Amino acid sequence: MEAPLLELRNVDVSFGSQPILRGINLTIRSGETVSIIGESGCGKTVLLKLLVGLLQPSAGEILFEGADLGDLSTFKLGSIRRRIGFLFQGAALFDSLTVYENIAFGVRLLRKFDEKHIREIVHLHLAEVGLPENSVSKMPSELSGGMKKRVGLARALALNPDVMLYDEPTTGLDPIMTDVINDLILQTRAKRPLTSVVVTHEMRTVRKVADRVLMLFPASRLTDSESQVLFDGSVAGLADASDPRIKQFIEGDARVLVKT
């Protein structure tokens, strides 16, 4: 069997005395799209930051192609980070830069391309995410929420990543734009060999894009004997799960989960 591309082994994360992740084991194989779900505060975004090396675990190991990120030099860790694209929840565009400059930013910083090649890359990925040519001169303040997400995706894809991490890619969007973003996630995977991790609270996105689903529960609300991972399996299997916490989440009632 092929070795995992990404792997978490017995990972704990605490901020001060507050446990965020506890005993997390996760394997992600090349080409797979894994969706991570769970109510607010369960550690979904923290898990993404661990995968890209922006945070270090309090305990446990995080491996990329078998290499423990915690053992790597700054140079080697940087080379891995350059293979990972990240679409932030708010798109995280530079407010003072145009759409063109936002997409070109990482390419200029990390690739030794001339301006003609950079221009071609910007326009290629602008078209890929469905934005018109005349949007290149716009500032982020002139863009809708959906347009900002697409610019953020174009910026990430411009570096030709092997892995894409999506943090709540459809939060705050209407159903039509949610479907547009979900379709783009599928299309980016269809056009290139890409492994994807999608953090979301929206089952609409999970059903559309995921091969596998991981559901987390807040570590602070567990007994010592309980697992933070409520579910790890297929989307179809999630629908058949008997745990009432899973059923409540699927029905959109995560906010009324009972504290035990």
PyMOL commands that set and color helices and strands:
alter all, ss='L'
color gray80, all
select helices_A, chain A and resi 44-51+69-71+74-81+99-110+115-128+133-137+140-142+145-157+175-191+203-209+219-221+235-239+244-250+254-256
alter helices_A, ss='H'
color red, helices_A
select strands_A, chain A and resi 6-15+18-28+33-37+59-64+67-68+84-87+163-167+195-199+212-216+229-233
alter strands_A, ss='S'
color yellow, strands_A
deselect
rebuild
show_as cartoon
